[in-house]
Amino acid sequence: MFITFEGVDGSGKTTQTRLLAERLREEGREVVATREPGGTELGERIRDLVLHGGDVTPWAEASLFAAARAQLVDEVIRPAQERGVDVVCDRYIDSSLAYQGVARGLGVDRVLELNLLATGGVLPDKTFFLVLPVEEAVRRRGGDEDRLEEEGAEFARRVDGAYRELAAAFAKRVVTVDAKQPTEEIASFIRGELRDLS
Ligand code: TYD
């Protein structure tokens, strides 16, 4: 299985990525857990540039995320798929569609096209979109903000709206999860949703 987690910053997807990987391993499955941007040496360097560097124009931003993703697919995701191993990833293409395509206004179709080229069309089997009221997510983040988090609540609201539209557009792949529930309950729900894949 190739599973991804999406949501605004502070929605709890990093925790759920970790918990799903742990559960699958407890069941005896081999799991590669990774994150975006990052997950490879080049990807982590791009992460630093795009999140903690200076000014980045919208298309430079989209291209840098796509470059990190291309490297992750070739180095980590495709080899794991070829070995028959599960892949659990904290963010993937939908992040670019929501943040760059909608919130930055580059257009979902164009950003999708860029990313399909970069990844060779590798898409997740299931995507969990963790939904949390934006104010609550911003509060949960704490103080240490990266360049995209600094855009503030209005930007986060655009991202949130974009994810909701994507969830409707890709209804077969994307499962919407109420992130206000207790962490363990969310983890059990997510594992349950994957039963037909594993
Ligand atoms: P994330 O790793 O979730 O943040 P952290 O772990 O620091 O809380 O994501 C980093 C930021 O990058 C986040 O604000 C979303 C943004 N992002 C995009 O804008 N486009 C993308 O394609 C990806 C993968 C992330």
Boltz pocket constraint, residues with backbone or C-beta under 6 A from the ligand:
constraints:
  - pocket:
      binder: B
      contacts: [[A, 9], [A, 10], [A, 14], [A, 35], [A, 36], [A, 37], [A, 51], [A, 65], [A, 90], [A, 91], [A, 92], [A, 93], [A, 95], [A, 96], [A, 97], [A, 99], [A, 100], [A, 146], [A, 148], [A, 149]]
      max_distance: 6.0
